[in-house]
């Protein structure tokens, strides 16, 4: 089975669709300004809003892709697809190497959000890849057939803090 990215990820004028779902693509400038505003004004509630929004978007988006490409059946194939999807959507590089239905660890060596944050605001003192945390939870909930909100994703190290990599720990909620 070959996923036809020209069909699955399409641009028609100013409209971008992924597997026939409309997407809003923004630059790192927009995303980082939105994140900073949510963190500054709503603190933990703003962080949770980013995480939950990304979780729901990735859950429904990936679920739609799997319905269209029902040949993708194995966990390994689904994990490879979400890794490729993350990269093809310009979000960065993510490795699902030590993950299972009860959780595990995921690493990212490159991220759209990290580059944007460091360019605009410099080093953080706390982890800041909130979008990735939600995105990871959402796709894993689809892969392991769990409801939205099932997985909790913590970021243990973050390149925004000038750590070597972003390390995400996933556990059941």
C-alpha positions as CSV (number, residue, x, y, z in Angstrom):
1,X,0.0,0.0,0.0
2,X,1.3,3.4,-1.0
3,X,-0.1,6.5,0.6
4,X,-0.5,9.1,-2.1
5,X,0.5,12.3,-0.4
6,X,-0.6,14.4,-3.4
7,X,-4.1,13.1,-2.8
8,X,-4.1,12.9,1.0
9,X,-2.3,16.3,1.6
10,X,-3.7,18.7,-0.9
11,X,-3.8,22.5,-1.5
12,X,-6.6,24.1,-3.5
13,X,-5.9,27.8,-3.6
14,X,-5.6,28.9,0.1
15,X,-7.3,25.7,1.4
16,X,-5.3,22.9,2.7
17,X,-6.8,19.5,3.3
18,X,-5.5,16.3,4.8
19,X,-7.5,13.3,3.9
20,X,-10.4,15.6,3.0
21,X,-10.3,17.3,6.4
22,X,-9.7,21.1,6.2
23,X,-6.5,22.2,8.0
24,X,-5.3,25.5,9.2
25,X,-1.5,25.8,8.6
26,X,0.3,28.5,10.4
27,X,3.9,29.7,10.5
28,X,5.9,29.2,13.6
29,X,5.5,33.0,14.3
30,X,1.7,32.6,14.6
31,X,1.9,29.4,16.6
32,X,4.5,30.7,19.1
33,X,2.7,34.0,19.6
34,X,-0.5,32.0,20.3
35,X,1.3,29.8,22.7
36,X,2.9,32.7,24.6
37,X,-0.4,34.6,24.8
38,X,-2.1,31.5,26.2
39,X,0.7,30.8,28.7
40,X,1.0,34.4,29.8
41,X,-2.7,35.0,30.2
42,X,-4.2,31.7,31.3
43,X,-1.1,29.9,32.7
44,X,-1.8,26.2,33.2
45,X,-5.3,26.5,31.8
46,X,-3.8,27.9,28.6
47,X,-1.3,25.0,28.4
48,X,-4.1,22.5,28.9
49,X,-6.2,24.2,26.2
50,X,-3.3,23.8,23.7
51,X,-2.7,20.2,24.7
52,X,-6.4,19.2,24.5
53,X,-7.0,21.0,21.2
54,X,-4.0,19.3,19.5
55,X,-5.2,16.0,21.0
56,X,-8.6,16.2,19.5
57,X,-7.4,17.5,16.1
58,X,-4.9,14.7,15.8
59,X,-7.3,12.1,17.0
60,X,-10.0,12.9,14.5
61,X,-7.6,13.6,11.7
62,X,-5.7,10.4,12.1
63,X,-8.9,8.4,12.6
64,X,-10.1,9.8,9.2
65,X,-6.9,8.8,7.5
66,X,-7.1,5.2,8.8
67,X,-10.7,4.9,7.6
68,X,-9.6,5.9,4.1
69,X,-6.5,3.6,4.2
70,X,-7.9,0.6,5.9
71,X,-5.0,-1.5,4.6
72,X,-2.9,0.0,7.4
73,X,-3.6,-2.5,10.1
74,X,-0.5,-3.2,12.2
75,X,0.6,-1.1,15.1
76,X,4.1,-0.7,13.5
77,X,2.6,0.5,10.2
78,X,0.4,3.0,12.1
79,X,3.3,4.3,14.1
80,X,5.4,4.7,10.9
81,X,2.6,6.6,9.3
82,X,2.1,9.1,12.1
83,X,5.9,9.7,12.2
84,X,5.8,10.4,8.5
85,X,2.6,12.5,8.8
86,X,4.2,14.6,11.5
87,X,7.2,15.3,9.3
88,X,5.2,15.9,6.1
89,X,3.0,18.4,7.8
90,X,6.1,20.4,8.8
91,X,5.9,19.7,12.5
92,X,9.3,18.1,12.8
93,X,10.8,14.7,13.4
94,X,9.4,12.4,16.0
95,X,10.4,8.8,16.8
96,X,7.9,6.3,18.3
97,X,10.5,3.7,19.3
98,X,9.6,2.7,22.8
99,X,5.9,2.9,23.0
100,X,3.1,0.4,23.7
101,X,-0.6,0.4,24.8
102,X,0.4,1.3,28.4
103,X,2.7,4.1,27.4
104,X,6.4,4.6,26.9
105,X,8.8,7.2,25.6
106,X,9.0,9.2,22.4
107,X,11.8,11.5,21.2
108,X,12.0,14.4,18.9
109,X,15.3,15.8,17.6
110,X,13.7,18.6,15.5
111,X,10.5,20.6,15.9
112,X,8.7,23.5,14.2
113,X,7.6,24.8,17.6
114,X,11.2,24.6,19.1
115,X,12.7,26.5,16.2
116,X,9.9,29.2,16.4
117,X,10.2,29.6,20.2
118,X,14.0,29.8,20.2
119,X,14.0,32.3,17.3
120,X,11.4,34.6,19.0
121,X,11.9,34.2,22.8
122,X,15.2,32.3,23.4
123,X,15.7,29.6,26.0
124,X,12.8,28.5,28.2
125,X,13.2,27.4,31.8
126,X,10.3,24.9,31.4
127,X,9.3,22.4,28.7
128,X,7.2,24.0,26.1
129,X,6.2,21.5,23.4
130,X,2.5,21.5,24.4
131,X,1.2,21.0,20.9
132,X,3.3,17.9,20.5
133,X,2.1,16.5,23.8
134,X,-1.5,16.7,22.6
135,X,-0.7,15.5,19.1
136,X,1.1,12.4,20.5
137,X,-1.8,11.6,22.9
138,X,-4.4,11.9,20.1
139,X,-2.7,9.6,17.6
140,X,-1.9,7.0,20.2
141,X,-5.5,7.0,21.3
142,X,-6.5,6.1,17.7
143,X,-3.7,3.5,17.3
144,X,-4.5,1.7,20.5
145,X,-8.3,2.2,20.3
146,X,-8.6,4.3,23.4
147,X,-11.0,7.3,24.1
148,X,-9.8,10.9,23.9
149,X,-8.2,11.9,27.1
150,X,-6.9,8.3,27.8
151,X,-3.1,9.1,27.6
152,X,-1.2,11.7,29.5
153,X,2.0,13.0,27.9
154,X,4.7,14.7,29.9
155,X,7.7,16.4,28.4
156,X,10.8,15.5,30.5
157,X,13.5,17.3,28.4
158,X,12.9,20.0,25.8
159,X,15.0,21.6,23.2
160,X,13.4,24.9,24.1
161,X,15.4,24.6,27.3
162,X,18.4,23.8,25.2
163,X,18.3,20.1,26.1
164,X,19.7,17.7,23.5
165,X,16.2,16.4,22.6
166,X,12.6,16.6,23.5
167,X,11.7,13.5,25.5
168,X,8.0,12.7,26.0
169,X,6.8,10.1,28.5
170,X,3.4,8.6,27.8
171,X,1.2,6.9,30.4
172,X,-2.4,5.9,30.9
173,X,-4.4,8.6,32.5
